[in-house]
Amino acid sequence: MSGEQNNNPLHGITLEMILTRLVEKYGWEELGRRITIKCFTDDPSIKSSLKFLRRTPWARKKVEDLYLTQ
């Protein structure tokens, strides 16, 4: 089972960790420009963004992809 995660660069990194690091690096305004979703541009918070990203696979993928390319 552990062999399945060997090639997953996000293994062991939570969505909250990813979002926190992106906000620290870019800030909400720049993050909202890079990924245009309302939870980043309209009264953003970690809590509300996590709620949205956990329910919305396409948005979560965009956030994970940005994290991996930074």
N, C-alpha and C positions, 0 to 999 in steps of 0.2 A: 504494500500500500504506500509506503513512503517513497518508493521509486516513481510513483505517478507525479509527484510534485517537484522532482529534481529540475525540470526545465521551466517551471513556473516562476518568473521573476517577482511575482507578487505574493508568493507563499510566505505566510507569517506576518504580512503587513495588512492591517485592518483598513477599512474604508475611512474610518475616522483619522487614522495616522496619515493616510494619503491626502485627505482634504486639508488637514491642519498644516502639513508641509507646503502644500500648494498655496494656501492663504498666506503663510509666512513668507514665501518666496515672491509671490506676485501681488498679494493684496486682493481684496474683493473686486475692486474696480477693474484691474487688469484681468483677473480670472473671468469676470463677466464678459470682457471683450474677447477673450480667447475661446470661451465656451459660452455661447449665448443661451443661457437658461435663466428664467425668472428668479430662481432661488439664489442666484449669484448677483443679480442686478437690483432687486427690489427688497430692501430691508434684509440683507443676508445675515445668516448665522450658521454656525456649525450644525446645531441641532436641526433646524428646518431643512438645511441642505442634505444632511444625512437621511432624513425621513424621505425626501424626494428621490434621492439617488438610490436608495434601497428598493423603491417601488418602480424605478424606471431604468431598465437595463441599458437602453441606448445612451442615456445620459451618464450612467455609471461607467460605461465603456469609454466614453470621451474623456472622463476624468482620469481613469486608469491609464489611457493612452498618453495623455499629457504628462502624467507623473513619470511614465516610463521614458519619455523623450526629453525630459528636462536635464 
